[in-house]
Amino acid sequence: MKRFDRKRLLVMSVALAFVALSACATPASMHDEAQLNSVALGCGLALGELIQDESEKRLLLTVHQDTNPQQRVCVARWARRNGLKAVFVNMRFPEEPKT
């Protein structure tokens, strides 16, 4: 095989690999509030504790005080299946003043 043919073959194979890999990277889609609430309830969280921000569609934010390991695994699995990255925000809500 000529040297020119090898370079051409290498360039073609790299280009083909790039096209194949880019086809796998699908953009994250927005999930509506009903879907997120359904997942939240299924994972033992409250309504509104799963958030997907439109500016960062790939992030699934969990805003909950003291998430347990089972809840984290549940949310992370759903996020991964849907092409999202689960982010857990630990919230410490202020306690009511004692009277």
Sequence and secondary structure as in RCSB ss.txt:
>XXXX:A:sequence
MKRFDRKRLLVMSVALAFVALSACATPASMHDEAQLNSVALGCGLALGELIQDESEKRLLLTVHQDTNPQQRVCV
ARWARRNGLKAVFVNMRFPEEPKT
>XXXX:A:secstr
  HHHHHHHHHHHHHHHHHHHHHH        HHHHHHHHHHTT  TT EE  GGGTTEEEEEESS  HHHHHHH
HHHHHHTT EEEEEE         
